[in-house]
Amino acid sequence: MASGTRDLLTTADAAAALGISEVRVRKLCRDGRIGTLFGDRWLITPEELKAFKKIPRLPGRPKDD
């Protein structure tokens, strides 16, 4: 079965699911870690979000590169 656009998450949806800010989600998208740019909006698949959640992380503020 083909995945429809109703399965895609916005940056706000992803931020809520991950417990981080929408600004941080957009940075992750720009860095190529999650999401795909469609026009001027980033959209994230549930599979990308699930895989990203599995990555172990340390608590605290991320370092800016």
FILO-798151 format. One record per residue (C-alpha): residue in three letters; residue number from 1; x, y, z. Coordinates in steps of 0.1 Angstrom, whole numbers, plus 5000, padded with zeros to 4 digits. Example, Ala and Ser with C-alpha at 12.3 -4.5 7.8 and 13.67 -1.06 7.14 Angstrom:
   type   seq   east   north     up
    ALA     1   5123    4955   5078
    SER     2   5137    4989   5071
***
This chain:
   type   seq   east   north     up
    MET     1   5000    5000   5000
    ALA     2   5014    5034   4990
    SER     3   5021    5059   5017
    GLY     4   4999    5090   5015
    THR     5   5006    5126   5026
    ARG     6   4984    5120   5057
    ASP     7   5012    5098   5070
    LEU     8   5037    5126   5069
    LEU     9   5045    5147   5099
    THR    10   5052    5184   5101
    THR    11   5081    5198   5121
    ALA    12   5055    5207   5148
    ASP    13   5043    5171   5150
    ALA    14   5078    5158   5151
    ALA    15   5088    5182   5178
    ALA    16   5059    5171   5200
    ALA    17   5067    5135   5194
    LEU    18   5104    5139   5202
    GLY    19   5099    5164   5231
    ILE    20   5122    5190   5215
    SER    21   5116    5224   5200
    GLU    22   5104    5229   5164
    VAL    23   5135    5250   5158
    ARG    24   5156    5220   5167
    VAL    25   5136    5198   5144
    ARG    26   5141    5222   5115
    LYS    27   5179    5222   5123
    LEU    28   5179    5184   5121
    CYS    29   5161    5186   5088
    ARG    30   5186    5212   5074
    ASP    31   5215    5190   5086
    GLY    32   5200    5161   5066
    ARG    33   5193    5139   5096
    ILE    34   5155    5137   5091
    GLY    35   5129    5150   5068
    THR    36   5125    5160   5032
    LEU    37   5119    5195   5019
    PHE    38   5086    5199   4999
    GLY    39   5084    5235   4987
    ASP    40   5090    5255   5018
    ARG    41   5079    5229   5043
    TRP    42   5098    5201   5059
    LEU    43   5080    5168   5061
    ILE    44   5090    5138   5082
    THR    45   5079    5102   5077
    PRO    46   5069    5081   5107
    GLU    47   5097    5057   5098
    GLU    48   5123    5085   5099
    LEU    49   5110    5096   5133
    LYS    50   5110    5060   5147
    ALA    51   5146    5055   5135
    PHE    52   5157    5089   5149
    LYS    53   5142    5080   5183
    LYS    54   5163    5049   5185
    ILE    55   5196    5069   5183
    PRO    56   5210    5071   5219
    ARG    57   5215    5107   5231
    LEU    58   5229    5124   5262
    PRO    59   5208    5148   5281
    GLY    60   5214    5185   5278
    ARG    61   5217    5211   5252
    PRO    62   5233    5199   5219
    LYS    63   5266    5214   5208
    ASP    64   5264    5238   5179
    ASP    65   5288    5229   5151
***
